[in-house]
């Protein structure tokens, strides 16, 4: 049994209506990353200086050494950049991703955040890489971050964002049960629930594109107007989609040492003014979005085929292809995962087995299907699925003349092709079925075998949609 853990389907073609407050067409969420004083530094017990997200292009960590220029760039964010952004954004709901050790070194800034009513979420204990940490070490850092955050801000964090995360970061944050949301995610335009063990954890995706970090990377922004235009284009696209009935969420990522520079701050202000000039825009903290989502779209228990053992999987889906449980038995051994936990996903797995089977095996599936309005129907010996399908087109209530037509056509078709006439009855009416019967009787056997197989797959698809939604 092979299981693939990533969910590459998500909400698919029909995302849910978030039902933003007051009928808003878009939720706009501004994040201020406060990292200054929590970055890599041998003063903080780290092995080297910081080398990430600064004005120094291509900066590298200096092992065992402090980096005067790097430190002063980060200090600009705390000393000047924060206050410029605070003056600009104090009237708006903002979420701060606060590196806890940085917050502990910033009493004036924390007081200003609290006075503005901003949400202060946890950005971990230190602004360092976690990818090479063992699980126990990282778990201890999560616990320390929560404890220090509570001391410094006066309340435990309700949101979490590691940023420079490992594969353990999100599960470790989720296992605490403390967080209304986790933001280490870039996978969607809407919040979504993710399962960790027996816990449903809300994920509120963040952004690395509508993010001033692109001023500090080579393939990024070089001037404020580029950042402004990108924010405006993102907003305009999502706002138009909201007007068309698909409201979503927009995140904007800021860093005090980057967006807090004058030439970038002015561009940011113009972009915010543009968004604020529209009706139906909900500026919100990430916690406000999380609380709204939990009320409006709470987690729902649902069937997860990829998590079923073989016996359960076959019991659930062994009859989807008529009297052919071997298809489900083999499908269970495929590389299934969350992306298969839908009607379309299960159908894809079952259809793969059917399509790759031998001609003799596929013929066995065809011959397992009953005649339409035939003897089995009259004797009430059809499967429940077949009974409901034939009834949906009125084949259980034929006139004597209609029954005679079906009997004659069934006999002629089976004699010519060696398998019963198969059609997805739920897609048809009594009249269209009879028309297809006569038309397909004129086809050659290879063409009709292929058509019958397509109809078998369609019947399976409709059965799965009825079963799984």
VMD Tcl script that draws the C-alpha trace (Angstrom):
set ca {
  {0.00 0.00 0.00}
  {1.43 3.37 -1.03}
  {0.14 6.61 0.42}
  {1.09 10.10 -0.79}
  {0.56 12.67 1.98}
  {0.24 15.89 -0.04}
  {-3.20 17.27 -0.94}
  {-3.01 18.56 -4.51}
  {-6.79 18.99 -4.85}
  {-7.89 21.34 -2.09}
  {-11.22 22.99 -2.80}
  {-10.94 22.24 -6.51}
  {-13.17 24.06 -8.98}
  {-15.78 25.04 -6.41}
  {-14.24 26.75 -3.37}
  {-16.65 27.53 -0.53}
  {-18.19 30.95 -0.06}
  {-16.30 32.36 2.94}
  {-19.32 34.55 3.79}
  {-17.09 37.38 4.93}
  {-18.78 39.80 7.36}
  {-21.19 42.34 5.83}
  {-20.98 40.60 2.47}
  {-17.38 41.70 1.86}
  {-15.96 40.72 -1.51}
  {-12.44 40.28 -0.19}
  {-10.65 39.91 3.14}
  {-7.36 41.83 3.24}
  {-4.84 40.76 5.85}
  {-1.66 42.69 6.63}
  {1.23 40.96 8.40}
  {4.13 42.77 10.03}
  {7.02 40.40 10.65}
  {8.89 41.60 13.74}
  {12.23 39.76 13.69}
  {14.77 42.42 14.62}
  {16.71 41.22 17.65}
  {15.77 37.59 17.09}
  {17.87 36.93 13.98}
  {20.98 34.75 13.85}
  {23.72 36.36 15.93}
  {26.48 34.93 18.09}
  {25.19 37.29 20.80}
  {22.04 35.10 20.77}
  {23.99 31.88 21.08}
  {23.93 31.13 17.35}
  {26.85 29.76 15.37}
  {27.03 32.57 12.84}
  {25.70 35.95 11.81}
  {22.46 36.40 9.84}
  {22.54 36.05 6.05}
  {18.87 36.30 5.10}
  {16.52 39.10 4.02}
  {18.59 42.23 4.17}
  {19.86 44.95 1.84}
  {23.14 43.05 1.38}
  {22.73 41.07 -1.84}
  {24.10 37.55 -1.56}
  {24.99 37.91 2.11}
  {26.45 34.81 3.72}
  {26.52 33.88 7.42}
  {29.85 34.61 9.11}
  {30.61 31.61 11.36}
  {31.67 32.60 14.84}
  {31.60 36.32 14.02}
  {29.29 39.26 14.40}
  {28.39 41.21 11.23}
  {28.26 44.94 11.94}
  {26.48 45.91 8.73}
  {23.91 43.15 9.00}
  {23.18 43.98 12.62}
  {22.66 47.66 11.86}
  {20.30 46.87 8.98}
  {18.17 44.81 11.35}
  {18.43 47.58 13.95}
  {16.99 50.01 11.42}
  {13.85 47.89 11.33}
  {13.39 48.16 15.10}
  {14.52 51.78 15.52}
  {12.93 53.47 12.49}
  {11.10 51.09 10.15}
  {8.69 49.81 12.77}
  {7.58 53.28 13.78}
  {7.06 54.43 10.19}
  {4.84 51.42 9.51}
  {3.11 51.84 12.86}
  {2.17 55.43 12.04}
  {0.86 54.30 8.66}
  {-1.06 51.23 9.82}
  {-2.17 51.95 13.39}
  {-5.75 52.58 12.21}
  {-5.95 49.16 10.53}
  {-6.16 45.64 11.98}
  {-2.69 44.12 11.62}
  {-1.23 40.77 12.61}
  {2.32 40.83 13.91}
  {4.41 37.71 13.43}
  {6.57 38.33 16.46}
  {9.80 36.41 16.95}
  {9.49 35.98 20.68}
  {13.10 36.74 21.61}
  {12.87 39.87 19.44}
  {9.68 40.96 21.22}
  {11.43 40.51 24.55}
  {14.02 43.04 23.37}
  {11.37 45.52 22.18}
  {9.21 46.75 25.07}
  {8.35 50.07 23.36}
  {7.29 48.38 20.15}
  {5.22 45.74 21.94}
  {3.44 48.45 23.89}
  {2.66 50.24 20.62}
  {1.34 47.02 19.06}
  {-0.97 46.45 22.01}
  {-2.12 50.06 22.03}
  {-3.06 49.78 18.34}
  {-5.06 46.62 19.08}
  {-2.94 44.53 16.76}
  {-2.86 40.76 17.02}
  {0.56 39.47 18.05}
  {1.06 35.93 16.75}
  {4.13 33.82 17.43}
  {6.94 33.71 14.89}
  {8.85 31.18 16.95}
  {11.52 31.70 19.57}
  {14.26 32.82 17.17}
  {14.43 33.81 13.48}
  {16.59 30.84 12.52}
  {16.45 27.77 10.29}
  {14.66 24.75 11.74}
  {15.17 22.25 8.90}
  {18.11 20.44 10.52}
  {16.68 20.27 14.05}
  {15.57 17.01 15.58}
  {11.94 16.84 16.66}
  {12.65 17.03 20.38}
  {14.77 20.16 20.03}
  {12.17 21.92 17.92}
  {9.34 20.91 20.27}
  {11.27 22.46 23.16}
  {11.67 25.69 21.17}
  {7.92 25.82 20.51}
  {7.25 25.46 24.23}
  {9.79 28.14 25.09}
  {8.36 30.50 22.49}
  {4.85 30.16 23.89}
  {6.01 30.73 27.45}
  {8.13 33.78 26.60}
  {5.43 35.22 24.34}
  {2.97 35.06 27.23}
  {5.42 36.82 29.54}
  {6.23 39.59 27.07}
  {2.82 40.36 25.56}
  {0.54 39.44 28.46}
  {-1.32 36.64 26.65}
  {-0.43 33.38 24.88}
  {-0.36 33.53 21.08}
  {-3.40 32.35 19.13}
  {-1.58 32.14 15.80}
  {1.71 30.52 14.78}
  {4.16 31.04 11.91}
  {7.61 29.46 12.00}
  {8.69 30.75 8.60}
  {12.05 29.02 8.24}
  {10.37 25.75 9.04}
  {11.14 22.05 9.03}
  {8.80 19.20 8.09}
  {8.02 18.91 11.82}
  {7.17 22.57 12.45}
  {3.47 22.51 11.60}
  {2.66 19.17 13.30}
  {4.50 20.33 16.42}
  {2.55 23.58 16.55}
  {-0.72 21.73 15.91}
  {-0.11 19.22 18.67}
  {-0.16 21.99 21.29}
  {-3.88 22.54 20.66}
  {-3.30 26.21 21.40}
  {-3.53 27.85 18.01}
  {-6.66 29.12 16.26}
  {-4.60 28.98 13.08}
  {-1.19 28.07 11.73}
  {0.22 30.14 8.87}
  {3.14 28.01 7.64}
  {1.29 27.38 4.41}
  {1.12 28.93 0.95}
  {-1.27 26.48 -0.68}
  {-4.54 28.37 -1.13}
  {-6.44 31.66 -1.31}
  {-8.72 30.57 1.53}
  {-8.31 29.04 4.98}
  {-8.74 25.29 5.18}
  {-8.77 22.55 7.78}
  {-6.00 19.99 7.96}
  {-6.01 16.84 10.05}
  {-3.14 16.05 12.44}
  {-3.79 12.80 14.31}
  {-7.19 13.28 15.92}
  {-7.03 17.10 15.69}
  {-8.45 19.40 13.02}
  {-6.14 22.38 12.65}
  {-7.10 25.50 10.71}
  {-4.48 26.63 8.22}
  {-4.54 30.24 7.05}
  {-2.16 30.43 4.09}
  {0.41 33.21 4.01}
  {2.16 34.76 1.01}
  {5.70 34.97 -0.31}
  {4.76 36.87 -3.45}
  {2.80 39.85 -2.06}
  {5.68 40.24 0.31}
  {8.37 42.88 0.70}
  {10.93 40.06 1.04}
  {11.13 40.35 -2.74}
  {13.21 43.50 -2.23}
  {15.86 41.29 -0.61}
  {16.13 38.52 -3.20}
  {17.64 38.62 -6.68}
  {14.42 37.79 -8.58}
  {12.47 40.48 -6.81}
  {11.42 44.11 -6.64}
  {13.96 46.85 -7.17}
  {11.75 49.88 -6.56}
  {8.65 50.69 -4.54}
  {6.38 51.14 -7.55}
  {6.85 47.47 -8.48}
  {5.67 46.40 -5.03}
  {2.75 48.83 -5.20}
  {1.65 47.59 -8.61}
  {1.90 43.96 -7.56}
  {-0.25 44.62 -4.50}
  {-2.80 46.50 -6.63}
  {-2.91 43.80 -9.32}
  {-3.37 41.07 -6.74}
  {-6.13 43.02 -5.03}
  {-7.88 43.89 -8.30}
  {-7.87 40.26 -9.44}
  {-9.23 38.94 -6.15}
  {-11.73 41.79 -5.82}
  {-13.12 41.03 -9.29}
  {-13.37 37.35 -8.40}
  {-15.24 38.35 -5.25}
  {-17.67 40.39 -7.32}
  {-18.19 37.29 -9.48}
  {-19.17 35.24 -6.43}
  {-15.81 33.74 -5.42}
  {-14.58 35.87 -2.48}
  {-11.10 35.06 -1.23}
  {-8.42 36.31 1.13}
  {-5.40 38.46 0.33}
  {-2.31 38.54 2.51}
  {0.41 41.19 2.47}
  {3.74 40.42 4.11}
  {5.88 43.24 5.53}
  {9.19 43.45 7.38}
  {10.15 46.50 9.41}
  {13.69 46.70 7.94}
  {12.37 46.34 4.36}
  {8.96 47.99 3.91}
  {9.87 50.42 6.68}
  {12.34 52.17 4.35}
  {10.91 55.48 3.08}
  {10.91 54.68 -0.63}
  {8.99 51.47 -0.03}
  {6.70 52.76 2.69}
  {5.28 55.45 0.42}
  {4.48 52.85 -2.26}
  {2.82 50.68 0.37}
  {0.67 53.61 1.48}
  {-0.53 54.24 -2.08}
  {-1.48 50.56 -2.42}
  {-3.38 50.57 0.87}
  {-5.22 53.75 -0.14}
  {-6.22 52.03 -3.39}
  {-7.67 49.04 -1.55}
  {-9.43 51.18 1.05}
  {-11.15 53.18 -1.69}
  {-13.24 50.15 -2.68}
  {-16.51 49.08 -1.09}
  {-16.84 45.60 0.39}
  {-13.27 45.26 1.64}
  {-12.80 43.64 5.03}
  {-9.46 44.51 6.61}
  {-8.94 41.90 9.33}
  {-6.33 40.27 11.50}
  {-5.57 36.65 10.85}
  {-7.17 35.78 14.19}
  {-10.39 37.52 13.14}
  {-10.36 35.52 9.91}
  {-9.69 32.30 11.84}
  {-12.53 32.90 14.27}
  {-14.92 33.76 11.45}
  {-13.93 30.66 9.50}
  {-14.32 28.37 12.51}
  {-17.85 29.71 13.06}
  {-18.88 29.68 9.42}
  {-17.03 26.62 8.13}
  {-16.25 24.35 11.10}
  {-14.39 21.11 10.37}
  {-16.62 18.36 9.02}
  {-16.19 14.66 9.54}
  {-15.92 13.01 6.15}
  {-15.02 9.75 4.53}
  {-11.31 9.51 3.78}
  {-10.84 6.61 1.35}
  {-7.05 6.93 1.34}
  {-6.99 6.14 5.07}
  {-9.16 3.01 4.82}
  {-7.68 -0.43 5.27}
  {-8.09 -2.81 2.37}
  {-11.17 -4.62 3.68}
  {-13.02 -1.36 4.38}
  {-12.04 0.12 1.03}
  {-13.35 -2.94 -0.81}
  {-16.52 -3.03 1.26}
  {-17.18 0.62 0.40}
  {-16.21 0.63 -3.26}
  {-16.19 -3.00 -4.39}
  {-19.63 -2.63 -5.99}
  {-18.97 0.60 -7.85}
  {-18.00 -1.43 -10.91}
  {-20.85 -3.93 -11.15}
  {-20.06 -7.23 -9.36}
  {-16.30 -6.57 -9.79}
  {-14.71 -6.11 -6.35}
  {-11.31 -7.02 -7.78}
  {-11.06 -3.48 -9.15}
  {-11.30 -1.95 -5.67}
  {-8.93 -4.59 -4.29}
  {-6.23 -3.62 -6.77}
  {-6.94 0.12 -6.55}
  {-6.28 0.08 -2.81}
  {-2.66 -0.77 -3.57}
  {-2.11 2.32 -5.71}
  {-0.41 5.50 -4.49}
  {-3.47 7.08 -2.88}
  {-3.56 10.18 -0.71}
  {-5.74 13.12 0.34}
  {-6.18 14.13 -3.27}
  {-8.09 10.85 -3.78}
  {-10.52 11.48 -0.93}
  {-13.22 12.70 -3.30}
  {-15.58 11.04 -5.74}
  {-13.32 12.10 -8.61}
  {-10.23 10.86 -6.79}
  {-11.63 7.41 -6.04}
  {-13.00 7.18 -9.57}
  {-9.55 7.95 -10.97}
  {-8.02 5.10 -8.97}
  {-10.72 2.58 -9.88}
  {-10.73 3.61 -13.54}
  {-6.96 3.19 -13.77}
  {-7.32 -0.44 -12.71}
  {-10.18 -1.02 -15.12}
  {-8.35 0.58 -18.05}
  {-5.13 -1.34 -17.47}
  {-6.88 -4.69 -17.04}
  {-6.83 -7.35 -19.73}
  {-9.54 -7.44 -22.37}
  {-10.88 -10.58 -20.74}
  {-11.13 -8.90 -17.33}
  {-12.88 -5.89 -18.82}
  {-15.21 -8.19 -20.67}
  {-16.03 -9.77 -17.31}
  {-17.08 -6.35 -16.01}
  {-19.29 -5.77 -19.04}
  {-21.00 -9.13 -18.78}
  {-21.61 -8.52 -15.06}
  {-24.04 -5.75 -15.99}
  {-27.72 -6.68 -16.28}
  {-29.87 -6.13 -19.35}
  {-31.84 -2.91 -19.26}
  {-35.40 -3.68 -18.21}
  {-34.55 -7.37 -18.53}
  {-35.38 -10.53 -16.63}
  {-33.32 -9.65 -13.55}
  {-35.20 -6.38 -13.23}
  {-38.51 -8.13 -13.55}
  {-37.46 -10.61 -10.88}
  {-36.21 -7.76 -8.65}
  {-32.73 -9.27 -8.55}
  {-30.74 -6.19 -9.52}
  {-28.21 -4.60 -7.21}
  {-29.58 -1.61 -5.30}
  {-27.52 0.72 -7.51}
  {-28.82 -0.79 -10.73}
  {-32.39 -0.79 -9.42}
  {-32.21 2.92 -8.58}
  {-30.50 3.77 -11.88}
  {-33.05 1.98 -14.04}
  {-35.89 3.52 -12.05}
  {-34.44 7.00 -12.58}
  {-35.25 6.76 -16.29}
  {-38.60 5.06 -15.77}
  {-37.39 1.64 -16.89}
  {-39.25 0.06 -13.99}
  {-42.57 1.29 -15.38}
  {-42.62 0.35 -19.06}
  {-45.66 -0.17 -21.20}
  {-46.06 -3.57 -22.83}
  {-44.89 -2.09 -26.15}
  {-41.82 -0.51 -24.57}
  {-40.94 -3.72 -22.78}
  {-41.19 -5.60 -26.06}
  {-38.83 -3.06 -27.69}
  {-36.26 -3.44 -24.94}
  {-36.48 -7.23 -25.02}
  {-35.90 -7.34 -28.77}
  {-33.06 -4.82 -28.66}
  {-31.36 -6.59 -25.75}
  {-31.44 -9.89 -27.63}
  {-30.11 -8.40 -30.87}
  {-27.36 -6.47 -29.10}
  {-26.13 -9.38 -26.98}
  {-26.17 -11.74 -29.94}
  {-24.08 -9.33 -32.02}
  {-21.54 -8.19 -29.40}
  {-21.50 -10.87 -26.71}
  {-22.15 -8.49 -23.81}
  {-25.20 -6.54 -22.63}
  {-26.04 -3.02 -23.74}
  {-24.61 -0.62 -21.15}
  {-25.43 3.05 -20.81}
  {-25.27 5.56 -17.98}
  {-29.00 5.63 -17.40}
  {-28.90 8.68 -15.13}
  {-27.59 10.77 -18.04}
  {-30.52 9.76 -20.22}
  {-34.26 9.47 -20.68}
  {-36.24 6.47 -21.84}
  {-36.38 7.92 -25.36}
  {-32.64 8.74 -25.57}
  {-31.79 5.26 -24.31}
  {-33.83 3.65 -27.07}
  {-32.22 5.97 -29.66}
  {-28.72 5.05 -28.41}
  {-29.66 1.35 -28.43}
  {-30.56 1.48 -32.12}
  {-27.60 3.67 -33.10}
  {-25.02 1.57 -31.30}
  {-26.36 -1.67 -32.77}
  {-24.96 -0.45 -36.10}
  {-21.39 -0.08 -34.81}
  {-18.58 -2.61 -35.20}
  {-17.57 -4.69 -32.18}
  {-14.31 -2.87 -31.34}
  {-16.01 0.51 -31.42}
  {-18.88 -0.74 -29.29}
  {-16.57 -2.48 -26.80}
  {-14.78 0.84 -26.26}
  {-18.10 2.67 -25.92}
  {-19.40 0.12 -23.42}
  {-16.23 0.56 -21.33}
  {-16.68 4.33 -21.34}
  {-20.26 3.91 -20.16}
  {-19.11 1.56 -17.37}
  {-16.69 4.24 -16.17}
  {-19.42 6.88 -16.32}
  {-21.80 4.71 -14.29}
  {-19.04 4.27 -11.70}
  {-18.47 8.03 -11.59}
  {-22.14 8.76 -11.00}
  {-22.33 6.14 -8.27}
  {-19.34 7.63 -6.50}
  {-20.74 11.15 -6.70}
  {-23.95 9.95 -5.13}
  {-22.01 8.10 -2.44}
  {-19.34 10.70 -1.60}
  {-20.82 13.96 -2.82}
}
mol new
graphics top color blue
foreach p $ca { graphics top sphere $p radius 0.5 }
foreach p [lrange $ca 0 end-1] q [lrange $ca 1 end] { graphics top cylinder $p $q radius 0.2 }
display resetview
